[in-house]
Every structure is written in C-alpha cells, then in structure tokens.
Amino acid sequence: MNTKYLILGASAVAAIAAFTFLRSESPKDISQTDPAASTAMAAVRMPEIEGNAAVGQTIFESVCAACHGAQGAGNSEAGPPLIHKIYEPSHHGDESFQRAVAHGVRAHHWRFGDMPPVEGLTRGDVAMVIDYIREIQRANGIN
C-alpha cells in the first residue's frame, strides 16, 4: 500500500478520534441547538457517538446531511428524515440503505422525488453511516 495513503488514513482516524473524545456533551435536542433545524422534519435526541458510528457521522455530515438534514432529522426542502419509524430496521434493513446509495431509489414514502445514486462511497463507508443512523434511531426509540 502507498505510504502516503496510509499516513492520510491514519491522520483522518486520529482526527475523528480526537473530535469524538473532545466532544463529550450530554444528549441534546437538535431543534434547540442547530440553526438548520428550521428545515428539520423531526426532533432528534442525540446519543454519544463513538467508534465506526463516529466515522459514519463524518461521512453523513459531508455527503448526506444536505438532503437528509443534520443528524438525520430531514430537510423539509430536500429529503426525508432517517430518524423516523419508516426507516426502522424491520422495515428498511441495512441492505436497503446500501442499495439506495449504490443504485438510487424511486420515491415511495415521501414527496421529495427519486433519490439518485451517491457516487464515491464504498459499502464500508455506507456501513459506518448506517451504524451512525441506527445509534440515533435507538436513542429515539426506533428499533
């Protein structure tokens, strides 16, 4: 493996670990702390996020949040909340998220239109995003 990529990867993991460690705050309601909450479709209570879910959070914030809102609370102008009973594991299992990212998905629950495929994410990336979403769902009573 190329040493440059190994160093970049190690640096990214270290930065995420430091961010997670330094961000030790109690659970909060996004609607009271985030200005973007004005377009949020769900009040989200955040658990402490660590491990692979913390990496998933970073990916989610940079790739998914524009449509699905901060912390998966939805964006009334762009995309549905993932912290919603519709996306509980028994209705939309992890593989449905994988397939939606890889192939896109036709609109069937919401009025936002079809979701296009998301370029540049591996199955491993999506698995960590799923870990992030599932942790938030559990903290909000969605199992």
C-alpha positions as CSV (number, residue, x, y, z in Angstrom):
1,M,0.0,0.0,0.0
2,N,1.2,3.5,-0.7
3,T,2.7,5.1,2.4
4,K,1.1,8.5,1.6
5,Y,-2.4,7.0,1.7
6,L,-1.6,5.1,4.9
7,I,-0.5,8.3,6.6
8,L,-3.6,10.2,5.3
9,G,-5.8,7.4,6.6
10,A,-4.2,7.3,10.0
11,S,-4.4,11.1,10.3
12,A,-8.1,11.0,9.4
13,V,-8.8,8.3,12.0
14,A,-6.8,10.3,14.7
15,A,-8.7,13.5,13.9
16,I,-12.1,11.7,14.2
17,A,-11.0,10.1,17.5
18,A,-9.9,13.5,18.9
19,F,-13.1,15.1,17.7
20,T,-15.2,12.4,19.3
21,F,-13.2,12.5,22.6
22,L,-13.3,16.3,22.9
23,R,-17.0,16.5,22.1
24,S,-18.3,14.8,25.2
25,E,-21.5,16.6,25.8
26,S,-24.8,15.3,27.0
27,P,-27.6,14.3,24.6
28,K,-29.4,17.2,23.1
29,D,-32.4,18.1,21.1
30,I,-31.3,19.4,17.7
31,S,-34.3,21.7,17.4
32,Q,-32.9,23.8,20.3
33,T,-29.2,23.9,19.2
34,D,-29.0,23.9,15.4
35,P,-30.0,26.9,13.2
36,A,-30.6,24.4,10.3
37,A,-33.3,22.9,12.5
38,S,-35.8,25.3,10.9
39,T,-36.0,22.9,7.9
40,A,-35.7,19.8,10.1
41,M,-38.7,17.4,10.0
42,A,-38.1,15.6,13.3
43,A,-36.8,16.5,16.7
44,V,-33.7,14.3,17.3
45,R,-32.2,13.4,20.6
46,M,-28.5,12.7,20.1
47,P,-26.7,9.9,21.9
48,E,-22.9,9.9,22.4
49,I,-21.5,8.7,19.1
50,E,-18.3,6.7,19.0
51,G,-16.3,4.1,17.0
52,N,-17.4,3.3,13.5
53,A,-20.5,5.4,14.0
54,A,-18.3,8.5,14.6
55,V,-16.7,7.8,11.2
56,G,-20.2,7.4,9.8
57,Q,-21.2,10.7,11.3
58,T,-18.4,12.5,9.5
59,I,-19.4,10.8,6.2
60,F,-23.0,11.6,6.8
61,E,-22.4,15.3,7.6
62,S,-20.3,15.7,4.4
63,V,-22.4,13.7,2.0
64,C,-25.9,13.0,3.3
65,A,-26.9,15.9,5.5
66,A,-27.6,18.3,2.7
67,C,-30.7,16.3,1.8
68,H,-31.4,14.2,5.0
69,G,-30.7,17.1,7.4
70,A,-28.4,17.4,10.3
71,Q,-28.4,14.3,12.4
72,G,-30.8,12.6,10.0
73,A,-33.7,14.9,11.1
74,G,-34.7,15.5,7.5
75,N,-34.8,18.7,5.4
76,S,-38.3,19.8,4.5
77,E,-36.9,21.3,1.3
78,A,-34.8,18.4,0.2
79,G,-35.2,15.0,1.8
80,P,-36.8,12.9,4.4
81,P,-35.7,12.2,8.0
82,L,-33.9,9.0,8.5
83,I,-34.8,9.2,12.2
84,H,-38.3,8.0,11.5
85,K,-40.2,4.8,12.1
86,I,-40.3,4.2,8.3
87,Y,-36.6,3.6,8.4
88,E,-36.6,1.2,11.4
89,P,-34.5,-1.9,10.8
90,S,-37.6,-4.2,10.3
91,H,-39.0,-2.0,7.5
92,H,-35.8,-0.7,5.8
93,G,-33.0,-3.0,6.7
94,D,-29.3,-2.1,6.3
95,E,-29.2,-3.5,2.8
96,S,-31.9,-1.2,1.6
97,F,-29.6,1.8,2.6
98,Q,-26.7,0.1,0.8
99,R,-28.9,-0.3,-2.3
100,A,-30.3,3.2,-2.2
101,V,-26.8,4.7,-2.1
102,A,-25.4,2.4,-4.8
103,H,-28.4,2.5,-7.2
104,G,-30.7,5.3,-6.1
105,V,-34.3,4.6,-5.2
106,R,-37.7,5.6,-6.5
107,A,-39.7,7.8,-4.2
108,H,-42.3,5.7,-2.4
109,H,-42.8,7.2,1.1
110,W,-42.2,10.9,0.7
111,R,-42.9,13.7,-1.8
112,F,-39.2,14.6,-2.5
113,G,-38.8,12.6,-5.7
114,D,-36.4,9.9,-6.5
115,M,-33.0,9.6,-4.7
116,P,-30.1,9.4,-7.2
117,P,-27.2,7.1,-6.6
118,V,-24.5,8.6,-4.4
119,E,-21.1,8.5,-6.1
120,G,-17.8,7.9,-4.2
121,L,-19.0,5.9,-1.2
122,T,-17.9,2.3,-0.6
123,R,-20.0,-0.4,1.0
124,G,-17.8,0.1,4.1
125,D,-18.5,3.8,4.1
126,V,-22.2,3.2,3.9
127,A,-22.0,0.6,6.7
128,M,-20.5,3.2,9.0
129,V,-23.2,5.7,8.1
130,I,-25.8,3.0,8.9
131,D,-24.1,2.5,12.3
132,Y,-24.5,6.2,12.9
133,I,-28.1,6.4,11.9
134,R,-29.0,3.2,13.8
135,E,-27.4,4.6,17.0
136,I,-29.5,7.8,16.7
137,Q,-32.6,5.8,15.9
138,R,-32.2,3.6,19.0
139,A,-31.7,6.8,21.1
140,N,-35.0,8.0,19.8
141,G,-37.0,4.8,20.4
142,I,-36.7,3.4,16.8
143,N,-35.6,-0.2,17.0
